[in-house]
Amino acid sequence: MKIISFGVTKDITGSLFMDFDAGQNPLSIAELKEGLFIKYPALGELATLAFAVNNEYTTNETMVGNQDEVALIPPVSGG
């Protein structure tokens, strides 16, 4: 799958785009988070981190596969 990192997540991963191999079977967002937090521990330290799959926000139960595009959406502040 293609993972797109925005804001501070791009700084943490060091890249705007990453490829992540889900293998033969789809993963839940919770499983994907676990894998990403192991590889990039600072992601797990963010106050909030939203995930979107194919341009739609997800839950931990959402299933994703290699054909999907996942966006990492960090906390946003502004005025």
C-alpha positions as CSV (number, residue, x, y, z in Angstrom):
1,M,0.0,0.0,0.0
2,K,1.0,3.6,-0.4
3,I,1.3,5.6,2.8
4,I,1.3,9.4,2.6
5,S,2.7,11.3,5.6
6,F,1.6,14.9,6.3
7,G,3.0,17.5,8.7
8,V,5.0,16.2,11.6
9,T,4.4,12.6,10.4
10,K,6.5,13.4,7.4
11,D,9.3,14.7,9.6
12,I,9.1,11.5,11.7
13,T,9.1,9.1,8.8
14,G,11.5,11.1,6.7
15,S,9.4,10.8,3.6
16,L,6.1,12.1,2.1
17,F,5.4,8.7,0.4
18,M,6.2,5.2,1.7
19,D,5.4,1.8,0.5
20,F,4.1,-0.8,3.0
21,D,3.6,-4.4,2.1
22,A,0.5,-5.8,3.8
23,G,1.2,-9.3,2.5
24,Q,-1.4,-11.6,1.1
25,N,-4.2,-10.7,3.6
26,P,-5.6,-7.3,4.5
27,L,-4.6,-5.6,7.8
28,S,-6.7,-3.7,10.2
29,I,-5.7,-0.1,10.8
30,A,-4.9,-1.2,14.4
31,E,-2.4,-3.7,12.9
32,L,-0.9,-1.2,10.6
33,K,-0.5,1.3,13.5
34,E,1.3,-1.4,15.5
35,G,3.7,-1.9,12.6
36,L,4.3,1.8,12.0
37,F,4.8,2.5,15.8
38,I,7.4,-0.2,16.0
39,K,9.3,1.2,13.0
40,Y,8.7,4.9,13.9
41,P,8.2,5.1,17.8
42,A,7.7,8.8,17.7
43,L,4.4,8.3,15.8
44,G,3.0,6.6,18.8
45,E,3.9,9.6,21.0
46,L,1.7,12.1,19.0
47,A,-1.3,13.4,21.0
48,T,-3.6,12.3,18.1
49,L,-3.0,10.6,14.8
50,A,-5.8,10.1,12.3
51,F,-5.8,7.7,9.4
52,A,-7.6,8.0,6.1
53,V,-8.0,5.2,3.6
54,N,-8.7,6.2,0.0
55,N,-9.6,9.7,1.2
56,E,-12.0,8.6,4.0
57,Y,-11.3,8.7,7.7
58,T,-11.1,5.3,9.3
59,T,-11.5,3.4,12.6
60,N,-9.1,0.8,14.0
61,E,-11.3,-1.9,12.5
62,T,-11.0,-0.6,8.9
63,M,-9.3,-3.2,6.7
64,V,-6.6,-2.1,4.3
65,G,-4.6,-4.0,1.6
66,N,-1.8,-3.4,-0.8
67,Q,-4.1,-1.6,-3.3
68,D,-5.1,1.1,-0.8
69,E,-3.7,4.5,-0.1
70,V,-3.4,5.4,3.5
71,A,-2.9,9.0,4.8
72,L,-1.3,9.8,8.2
73,I,-3.0,12.9,9.5
74,P,-1.2,14.5,12.5
75,P,-2.7,16.8,15.1
76,V,-3.6,20.2,13.6
77,S,-3.6,23.5,15.3
78,G,-4.5,27.0,14.2
79,G,-6.5,30.0,14.9
